[in-house]
Amino acid sequence: MRDAFCPVVCCHRARSRHAAAAWSVLVLVGLMAPPVAIAAAAEDAEAEAEQRGVRISYRLPVPDELPARYRVTLAITDPDDPQRILTTFLNGAVREVTERNRGRFTDAWDGLDDNGMPLPPGRYGVRGIHMPAMRWYATEDDRTIIPRFIASMGDPWAPKLDQTLELPWLRGHSFGPPMALATTRGGRAAFYWQYVENSHNPLLLDLKRPIGHEQVLSRFESWGAAGGWAVATDGEQVWAVTDNGGIQIIYRADRRPFGSDRGRYRQNVTRPEGHVTSIDAWHDQESGDRLLYTAQRGRIVDGNREDRDQPVNQVHILDGDDAELLAAVPLDNPQAIQVTHDGRRLYALHHPNRERWQVSRVELERGVFAGPWQPVATLDAPADPFDFQVDREGRIYISVPRHNQVYRLDREGRVERAFGAGRQQQPGQYDPAIFMAPHSLALWEDADGKQRLLVNERQGPYRISEWSLEGERLREWTFRPSPQAQGHGDFAIDPRNRHHVYNTGPHGLVRAVIDYESGRWRVDAVWPEVRGNHLKPRIIHHGDHMYLAVTRFGASGEHMLFRRDGDRWVRSAGLVREDGRDYLWHDAAGDGQIHRSEHEGREARMPALRYWGEQWLDDLSMTSIPTGGHRIHRLRPTGFDEHGNPIYDGDGDGPRWEVLLEDPIFKGRAAGEPDRYYGPNELTSSFNIDWTTFTGSDEDGFFVNAMGGPALPHRGVRSIGTAGNRASQIKIARCVPDEGGPPRMQWRIGRKHLGNRPDRPGELFGTMHINPPVNGVLGVHDGHGLYHLFTESGFYLDTLMVSAAQPGFRGRWGPLRGGVYAHFEHDAGEFWTQTVHYEHDGRVYLAMGRSRVNIYELENYPLDEPVYHYIEHIDSRIDIAPEQIAPPDEHAQRLRQ
């Protein structure tokens, strides 16, 4: 019954016939009027709404010292159930108590709910809270809880503790490690990532400066989706290669035209004929000419796929300003190239006829080919090298990812030194003298004229380290643990040892130790064998065992428990996918290996497994939230084997999935029987978007965070259907234990920002993660880099950080004063990495991040007393008449057409 969900019908049922007719006309005019008429009517309605509403009086405490400032949240409740919040219409409003007002205030409720739609006229309850108001210097407005920046893990250029107004260099959607680096003789360097969306990539650095925030000289916009595997710089300009968008191109990082070709996301770029394996640049200081050298191997087909059976096998010289082809010379299977700093020679690492590796060189005159290739050395390489460099003395350096080592060769190509103390990190330890998949190399000269070698690693901590030519490690830039460092990795903090932060990803598990007093952190352990697209990792202590719980990303990755076994993490139990089906598995053999006999015939028969993954509870239950349904299911372990692995057995009918909880509002709407207060004005009847999370336990109850509804307009175009990043509704629900059945819903809140105006306190953009309460305060992470705080009873308390961009105003930035407090994400909603809201040593902290893990201490957040207090003197009951109810929000009304 579609009409049952219409707010007109809802209001009609609650009024007298005369009043209902008048109200129906008011709403229907808004629904049927053309856009211009609606806009005009909206302006008139807004002015008229100021005169509408029912007044609510209350009194705040009057301390000895006046004036005193408070922040106030007022809520309308079910008249028959004061715990059931229907709307929080005043959110964190600042009120100043003076001698004149003696704490007495009056506010008005306009009759609209959190959806911007009218509630029925009649009697309602009123409750409110007050909390301290304090000026936050980052935004110069009043907050209650102030985040103090502690550390930025995974960011070597993070601002120091006294630089909190500085903007972070690393931000945006970061996937993968730094893939390439390039240097100049004088110490300028470009670092280039695999993929950084909506941020900066690459960065230009000054290597002569100490590692820190001031080292970054320039940053280049990533153009929405930028990243790749090859970069070059002459110290001023930067060139890069990417195939993001499915078409391989060479482009200038400063966005200036570099050719006349078109990529999927970029115009005026160069599409190479062959797959580019390496690039380098040289700047002729006398003439001012800039040259770019590109090594091209197999022909590119289908936009970015290399066909090695159609060799191009050439090195091209392009004009560095406009990409004009100046010269080309053949070279068999080029892997990497290096131009000398004086522009007199070009070296190449190549694989002639796919036999032994060779280094060759060609003489240059003013940077242009002046002769044929000449062999320099046939390499005595122990395995396939990835990159190379040649120093002033003619010695050759090669990186060998398979061996986790960098070798120095003499002029004849014989190995004379190995950089790195060994070939393999030991599980549960980390030796910084051992490489983890070294790839790109670069040389530069310090102020004393000594050459230094940079080595880029693509596994483990994602480190770029600097070495003397004799093998002494000098310094390093470390980029993990950081969320989304590769694929869809994530981080977790050990609840029993808050100093330990774990970072997952396809390139291994990394653990860091953080010092909360100094803000310093270091990598102290790696597990190279624990790799995969792991989402929402959690450290769970259960019984005498410690587990790492991870969820899969869509159909990839693992839905798995790892059990700590000495220094190792071994697979313990979870889901095994075979032939497109999921099977229940546990490590019966105790060897950490998955044997077919351990899962054969034990199909999971899950209610559903979503694109974004599920989660694990503290009792090691698996959970499932089927998209399109209104229930959350779980599968409890029925026991544990002798190794400590949970067993998920079923009976003859399969595993015993049970209903953990259900959403009664969705259930009622789907059945055509919407709840009188919640149901009629909502926009969905199910968990219809994968961005649904929950937290809690059987003892404490659960909190559910669900996005849904039709998609909001994007860039002026109305979207069709639903969209996780643009969903028009967010609801946070509290479900409390109920004897004899699933938990019952106690309250439901959620005021979604609809993108039609600047945001207001208490509005949500695109939430994803929800954290259990700490001293009565619930935390909800917003995809806009915000963190919202609510009380356990459903009142809005505060919002941490700074709002970045607003949906509907893409590209318009929020306040810049926030510095490290601002995350500057464009789209709300898609926030893969989780957050951790926790207590440590008598203080409360927040760990959140996207391209790195930022940790903040939450000041003014006591643990020995409440953060907020209920307003004792308030109009506990009010009556609102039809003529006092304001017209629906115009934007909200459009969504319901």
N, C-alpha and C positions, 0 to 999 in steps of 0.2 A: 504494500500500500504506500505508494510514493507520497500521496498527500499527507500521510500521517507524520511525515518528517518536516513538513512545511511550517515555518514559524507562524504563518497566518492562522493555520488551523489550530496550532497550539494556543495562541492567544484567544482564538474564538471560543475554545472550550472553557477557558477560565473566566470569561466575562459574561455580563448580562447581554441579552440580545442587542440592545441599543448600543452599548459600548463596543461590543464586538464588531458591529457593522462599521462604526466610525474607524475603528482600528484597522480593519481589513482594507478599507479604502486608502488609508494612509500608506500601508505597506505596498499595496498593489500599484499605486501610482508610481512609486519608486521603481517597481519591477518593470512596468510597461513603458515608462517614459524614454524618449530617445536620449543619447548621451549628453547633448547640450542641455536638455531640460533637466536631466539628472544632476548635472554639475550646478546649475542655477538653484535647483531645489535643495541641493546639499548645502550651499552657502546659507540659504535662508534657514534650513533646518539646524545648521550649526549655531546660528545666532539664537534661534528659538530654544535650542537645547540648553543654552546657558540659564534659561529661566525655568527649566524643568528639573525634576528630580525631587527626591525626598531628603530632607535634612537630617543629619545624624550628629548628635552632640556627644562629646567625650571630654575627659579631663586627663592630662598627663601629670606625672609627679612634679612637684615644685621643690627643687633642692634649695639649700641655703644660699648658694652662689648663683645669682642671676645676671644676665640671661643664660639660659640653658637650651641646647639644641638637641632635638630628637629626630629620628626618622620613624615614620608611622606607616603601617599597612593595615587597611581595613577590609574586612571580608563580609559578604552576604552569605548566610547559611540557611540550610533547610530549617523551617520553623519548628519542625518536630525532631530534628537531630542536629544539635549545634556543632557536632564534629564534621558534618557534611558541608564542606565549602562549595558554594555555587559560583562565586566569582570573587576575586580580589580586585576591587575597583579602584583602590588607592594603594599604590605600591611604593614604599620607601620614600614617601613625601616628607620633606623637611618641615618641622614645626619648631618655632622658637618660643620658649616659655619666658615671659617677662613679668615684672611687677604688675603691669597693667592687666594682662590677660589671666594671670595666675593659673596658667595651664589649661584654660577652657578654650575649646575649639569646636567648630562646626564645619562639616563637609557634607557634600550631597552625592547621592547615588542616582544615576540617570536611568536606572531600570534595565541596562544592558548587561549581558553576561560577558565571559571571557572571549566569546566568539564575535562580539560586536553586535549581537542580536538581542531582541527584547525577551525578558522573562515575563511570565504572566503577572498581572497585577495581583495584589493580595498582601498577606502578612509574611514577613521574613525575619530571621534572626540576624544579629550583627555581632561580630567579634573583631578584636583588633590586637595588634602587638605594637610595642615601641622598642627602639634600640638606640644606642648612642649615635650621634652624627658627628663625623670628624672630617676635616678638610683633607683631601688627597691631592698632593702637589702635582701628580702626573696629569690630572684633569681639572684641578681647581674646583671640584664640586664635592658634595658631601657624600661620604660612604660610611659604612659601619666597620667593615673588615678591610684592612689595607694589606695588599700583597707586597712583600718585600723580596726582591730578587736575590736568590742565593747562588744559583749556578745554572749554566747552560751546557748540559752534557752532550757531546757530539759536535760542539762548535768551538774550534780553537780561537775564533775571533770574537767570542762573546764579550760584550762590555763588562768591565770590571764592576765590582760592587758599588763604586763611587761614580759610575758612568751610566746610571739607570735611565737617563733620558736619551741615550744614544740608540739609534736604530740598529737592530740586528742585521747582519749581512746575510745569514742563512735563514730563509723562510720559504713558504710556499709548499707545494706538493713535491717532495723530494723522493725519487726512487733511484736506488743504486748508488754505488760508490763513485768517487771521482774517477773518471775513465781516462783522462789524458792530462798532461801538463806540458808546458812549453816555457822556455826561459830565454833571456838575452844574456849576453856576456856581462852586462852591468848589473844584473840581479833583478830585472823585472820578470814576473812569472804570471802565466795564465793557468788557472785551475778550471777544469771543465768536467761537469757531472754527466752521468748517463741520461738523466731526465730530471728537470726541475720545472714544474708547471707553475704559472702565475707568480713568478719571482725573478730572481737574477741568476744568470748562468751564461757565460763564465764570469769569473772574477779576475781582476788584474791586481797583482800584489807587488810590494817592494820587499824583496828577500833580505835586503840589508838592514831592515828594521827588525826588532825582536818580534816574535810571534805575539800577536795581539790585535786589538780592534783597529789600531792606527796603521796596521800593515796594509790594509785594503785601500787601493788607490782608486779603482773604478769598478763599477758593477754594470752589467749589461742586461737589459730586460730579456726575459726568456721567450717573449712573443707568444705567450699562452701555453705552448708545449715545446720546449727546447731542451736539447741535450744530445749527446752523441759520443763519439769515440776518438776524435782527432781535433787538435787545436794548435794554433800557431800565433805568435805575437812578435812584433818588432820592438816592443816596449811601449808603444803608443796605441797602435791598432791591434785588434784581435780578429782572427778568422777561425771558423769552426765548420765541422762537417756533422750533419744530422740526417736521419731518415724518419724523424717524428712526423707523423702524418702519412707515412707510407711511401714517400718519395725522397730519394737521397739528393741532398743539395749541399753546396758550399756557400757560405754566407759571411758577411761582415757582421760582427757582433753589435756594432753601433747602428745597425739598421739602414745604413746607407746602401744605395744600389750596388750590387756586385753581380753584374750580368743582367740578362733580359729574360731569363726563364722564370717559370712559376712553379712553386711547390704547393702543397695542399694548404698550408697556413701562411705562406710568404710569397711575395712577388719580387721581381728584379733580383733573382739569385741565379746561381750557376748549377745546372744539372750535369754532372760529369758523365762521360761515356762509360767509364769503367769504375768498379768499386774502389773507393779511395781508402787506402790502408793507412796513409800517413800524410801529414802536411808540415811544412816549415816555411819560415818567412825570413826575408832579409831587407834591410833598409839602407840604401846608398845615401850616406850622409852628404856627399858632395852634390849629387844631382837631385836628391830628394825622392828618387824613385823607390817605390815599394814593390817587392816581388814576392809572389807566393808560389811555392813548389808543391805539387801534388803527385803522389804515387798512386797509379791506378792499375788494378790487376784484372779480374774477370769482368766481362761486359755486364752491365746492369740491365735486367729484364724485369718487367712487371713493376717498375718504379723503384724498387730497392733490393731486389734479389740478385745476387751475384751468380753468374754462370761461368764457372771455371773452365768449361769446355769451349767458351768463346773468349779467348784471351784478348785483352787490350794491351796490358804489359807495357806501359809507358810512364814516363815522368814528364809532367807538363810544367811550364813556367807561365804563370798568369800575372798580368798587371795587377798589383795589389789594390789599386784604386777602382778599376772598372771591370776586372776579370778578363780583359782581352788576352787571347792566347798568343804568347810571344815566341814560344819554342816548345818542341817536344822531342824526346829521345827514347828509343826502346830500352826496356830492361825486363829480363825474365823474372816473373813472380816477385815483384817488389813487396817487401814487408814493412820497411821503415826507412825514412830518409833523414839526413841531418846536413844542413848547410853550415859551413864554418862562419864564425862571427865576422870575418873580414870579407866574406862573399867570394872567396877565391876557389873554394872546393865544395862539391856536394858529394856526400857519402851516402851509400845505400846498403841496407841489409836485404839480401834477396836469396831466392832458392832456385838457382838455375836448373831447369829441367826436373825440378823437384828432387834433386839429389842432395849433395851436401850444401850446407849454408855457406854463403860467401858475403864478404864485404868488398864493395867496389867503390871507385871514386871517379868523378869526372871534373876536369878543370873548368873553372868559370872565369869569365872576363866581365867585370862589372856586373856579376851575378848571372850572366847568360852563358850557356854551354859554349866551350871553346875547344872541344876535343871529344874523343870517344871515351867510353868507360874503360877504366883500367882496374884489374883485380888488385886488391890490397891484401886479403888473407882469406884462405879457406878455413872455416872455423872448426876447431876441435871441440864442437859443442856436445855436451853429454845428453842433450834433449833439444826439442824444438825451442828456439828462442822466440821471444815476442818483440822486444825492442832492443835498441843498441844506442851507444854513444861512443864517439872517438875523442880522446882528450888531446891536449896540445902536443904530447909526446908520441901520439899515434897509437896509444894503447886503446884497446876495444873493451867496452863493457856491454854485457848482454844480460837480459832478464830471462829466467827460465821458470815460468809459473809451476810446472810439474814438480820441480825440485825445491820450490820455495827458496830459491837462491838467486843471487846476482854474481856473475863471474867476471873477473878482469882477465883479459887475454893479452898476450904480447903481440907484437906487430905481425907475427906469423900466424896468429890465431890460436896459439896454445894457451890453455888455462894456467895462469900463474897465481891467482888468488881467488878465493871464494868469500864473498861478503855474506855474513849471516852465520850464526853459531850452530845451525843444524837444519835438517830438512823437514821437521815436523814438530808442531806444538803438542805438548802432552795435555790430555783432557784434564780440566780443573786447574790448569796453570797457565801462565802467560810469560814468555821470555821475550822481551823487546828486541833481543838480538837475533831472533828467528823471524824470517819473513813469512808472510801468508799470501801466496799467489802474487808475487811481484810482476808488474806489467810495464807501465810506461817509465822511461828514464829521461833525465835532463841534466845538463851540466851548466854551471855558472861560476863566476869568479867573485870572491869576496873583496873587501877593501884592501886586503894585503896581497891581492893577486893570486891567492890560492884557489884552486878549483874545488868545487863541491858537487857531489852527485845526489840528485833527488831520485827517490824510488817510490813509485805509486803501487800500493797493494789493493787487491780487489776482494779479499776475504778477511775474516776476522774483524779487527777494529777499523778497517778501511783507513789505513794510515798512509801518509806521505812522509817519508823520513829522509833526513839529510845526512850524508856520510862524507868523511874525508876520502881521498883517493887511496888511502892505505887501509881503509876498512873500519875507521873509528866512527861510531854513531854520534852525531853532533846534536841534533834536535829533531822534533817530529810534530806533525799536525795530525790529530786523531779525530775521526768523524763518527765514531760509534762509541757508546750506545746512542743511537738516534732512531726515532720512529721512521718507518717507511724508508729505511736506508737501502733496502733492496726489496723488490716485489712489494709485499704487504707485511713487512716485519712490524714488530711492536715491542713494548717494554713492560716489565713487571717489577715491582718492588717487593722484596721478601718481608712479609708482615712480622716475622720474628727477628729480622736483622735489617732495619731500615737503611743501613749503609750500603746494602747490596742492591744494585739495579741490574736486571737481566734484559738483554736485547736479543730478539729472535730475528731470523731471516734466512733466506736460501743459502747464505754463505757462512752459516754457523751461528752458534749461541755465544754471546759475549757477556761477561759480567764486569761491572765497574764498581768501584768503591767511592763513595762521596763523603767528604768532610763537611758537615753542615755549618761549622763555625767559619771556615775559611772560604768555602765555596769551591775548593779544589776537588778534582776527581781524577781517577786513574783506572785503566783497565787492569784487572788482576787475574782474570781467568777466561779461557776460551774452551769451547767444545766444538771443534770443526765438524764432527759427525752429526750434530743436532742441527739439521738444516731443513728449510721448507718454508712455504708461504703461510706462516703461523700468525693468526690474529688473536687479539685479546688474551695474551698469555697471562696466567696467574700462577703464583707460587702458593700451593696448598699444603698445609701440614695436617696430616690425618693419622691418628695413632702414632706409631713410632717412625713413620715414613714421611718423606718430603717429596712432593710431586710438582712437576711443571705441566700445567694444563694448557693446551693450545687448541684453537679452532681453525678450521680450514677456510680458505677464501673461495667461495663458490664450489666448483667441483674439484679444484686443485688443492694442494696442501694436505694437511692432516688434521683429523679430529682425534686427538691423541693425548694420553697421559704419559709423561716420562717420569720414571722413578729414579731418585738419587741412589746410586749404588757406589759407595766409596767416592772416588774422584770422578766417576762417570755418571752421565744421565743415560738410562736405557729405556727403550720403549716398554711401557707397562701394560696399557689396555686402551681400547678405543674402537674406532671404526676403520675397517679396511675396505677399500673400494676395489671391486673386481667385476669386470664385464658390465660396468655401469650400475652395479648394485653395491649397497653398503652391508658389511657383515660385522657382527660383534666379535671382538678378539681380545684375548688377554694372553700374556706371556707365560703360558703353562710350563714351558721348558726352562724358564728363568735365564735365557741367554740373550734377551733383548732383540731377538730375531723373530720375524713374522713367518710362521710356518703354516702352510695351507691347512694342515690337520687341526690347527688351533682355532680356525674359524669356519671350516667347511660345514655347510648346512645350517649356519647360525645367522640367517639374514636379519638385519636390524629391523626392517619393517617400520621405519620411522614415519611419524605423521608428515614430516617434510624436513628438508634441509635447505636453508635459504642461501641465497647468493652471498650474503655477507657473513655467514657463519653463526653458530649458536654460542653456548657458553657452558661452563661447568660450575656446579655449586660446591660449597665447602664440604658436603658429605660425599663428593665425587659423583653426584648424579649427573647424567647427561640431560640436556634440555633441548626442546624443539619448539619454535614458534612458527607454525605454518602461516605463510603469507596468504591472506585472504580468509583466515579463520579468526575466531575470537577466543581461542584457548591457548594456554602454554602447557606443554607436556614435559614429563620427565621420565627417566629410566634410572631407578636406584640400583646400586650394586647389591646383589644378594649375598655376597660374602667376599672373602679374600683368600687367595691361595697362599702357599707356604712362603712365597717370595715377597708377599705384600702387594700383589697385583689384584685390583678389584675384579670381580666376576659379574658379568651382566647376563645372567641366565634367564630363560623364559620357560614356559610350560609347553605343552604340546601345540598350543595355538600361537606360539611365538613369544617374543619378549613382552613383558608386562609394562607397557607405556601407560602412565596414569596422568590424569588431569591435575596439574599443579595449581592452576588458578584459571579463571575465565573472566572476561570483561563483560559485566552485565549490561553495560550501555550498548556495546556492539551487538550483544546477543538480542537485546530487546528491539533494537532498530532493525536487525535482520529479520526478526519475526513479525515486524509491523506493529510492535507494541513499545514505542519509545518511552523512556523514562520522562516523567512530567517536566523535570528541570534540565537534565543533561541532554537527553536524546534528541529532541526536535531540532535544535540549532547546530548539531554537529554535522560533519561533512563526510563521514565514512561509517561503515557498519562492520569493519574488520580491521585487523592488522594488515593493511593493504600495501604497505611499503616495508622493505627489508630493514629499514632503519628502526628497529624496535629492540630495546634492551630492558633488562630488569636486574634488580639486585635484592638480596635479602636472604632469609632463612625461615624454616618452619617455626622457630621459636619467636623471631622478631617480626615476622610478616615480610611483605615484599613491596617494592616500589617499581612501577612500570613506566617506561618512557616510550611513547609511540608517536610516530609521525604518520600522516595520512591525508586523505582528501585529494581533490583535484589539484593539478599543478598550477602554480601562480604564473602569470604572464612573465615572459623572459625577453628582454630587449624589445619590448613593445609588441611581441607576438604572443598571442594567447596559446598556451600549451594545451595539449589534449591528453586526457587520461591522468596518470599520476606520475610524480617524479620525486625521488628521494631528496634532491637538493632544493626543490622548489615546492614542496608539499605545503598546502595551505592550512594545515592543522597540526598542532602538537598538544598531546595530553599526557600529563603526569598523574598517576593514580597511586593511592596508598591502599594496599590490601592487608588487612589485619587477620591474625589467626581466628578461626571460627570453629568451635568444637563441633565435631560430627560432619565436617565437610571441608571443601576448599576454602581458602581465605576469602573474606568478603571485602568488597570495596568500601572504604571509609570516606575518602574524598577524591576529587578529580579536579585538577586545575590545568591551566595552559592558555596563555594569551599570546597568540601567534602574531608576529609582526608581518603585515601583509605587503610591505614594500611600497606603500603609497605615500609615505611621509617619513620624517625622521623618527627614529625609535624612541620609545619611552621606557622608563624603569619597569621591569617585570615582564617585558616582551621578549619572546623567544624567536630566534631566527631559524635554526636548523639543528636541533639537538640530536645527540647520538648516545653518549655515555652517561650513565647514572651511577653514583657512588653511594654506599651505605652511609647513614648519618654518623657524624662525629660530634659528640656532645649535643645531640638533638638537632643537628643541622645537616640537611640533605644537600648533596651537590649534583648539579646537572651540567655537563659540558656541552657548549654550543659550538657548532661548526664555524662560527664567526670569530673563534679565538676567545670567546667569553666563557666565564664559569659562573653559573647562577646558583645562589644559595636559597633554599627554602627550609622552613621549619618542618619537623616531623609531622606537625599538625596541618601543613599545607599553606602556610603564610609565606609570601615573598619576603626575603630578608635583604639580599644584596646581590649585586653583580660585580664580579671581579674582572679586571683587565679593561681594555678599551675597545669599543665597537669599531670595526674596520670599515668595510664597505656595506652597503645596504642593498638587499634584493630590489631590483627595479631601478637602481641607480648605479649600475655596473661601472666600475672605473672611478667612482667618486670616493675618495679616501676619507676615513674618519680622522679624529684628532691625531696629530703627529707627536704631540708632547709625551705620549705614552711610552715611547722608546721600547725597551724590552718588554713592556707590558702589552704592547700591541702586536698582534700576530699578522695582521694585514692579509687576510684571506678573502678572495673575491666571493666565492659561492658559499652560502650557508648550507649546512647539512652533511656534506661529505667529509667526515673527520674520522679517518680510519683508526688512527691510534687512540688508545684509551687514556684515561686520566686516573690518577690515584690521589685520594683525599684522605689524609691519615694523620695520626698523632705519633710524635717521636720525642722522647725526652721532655715531656711536659709541654710541648709546643705542637701546633697544628701546621701541616704543610700541604702543598698542592704540587703534584708533578703532572705536567701537561706538555704537549708538544706535537709538532708535525714533522718538521725537518730536524728537530733536535728535542731533547728532553729538558724542558725548563723546570726548575724547582724554585718554589716561592715559600717563604714563611708567611703565614697569615697572622698578621698582628691584630691585636684587640680581639682575639678569639680565645676566651678563657676556657679552661677545662674543669675548673673547680666551682664554677657557677654558670648560670644560664647566659647565653649570648644575648637573649631578648627576654622581654617580660610582657605578659598579657595586660591589656588596658583594663583596669578594674572598674572605672567609672565610665560607662558608655551606654547609650540607648540600646538595650539588648533586643528590643522588638520594634519594628517599623511597619507601617502600611504604605504601600505605593499604589496610587490610582492610575487608571489608563492615561489620563491627561498629563501625568507626571513622567511618563516613560518617553524617552527620547526616540527619534527615528533610528532605524538600524544604521550601522556604519555602511556608507555607500559601497566601499570596496568589498566588504563582507557580503553585502546584498547581491552584488554582481556574481560572486562565486556560487550563489545559490539559484541563479537563473536557470 
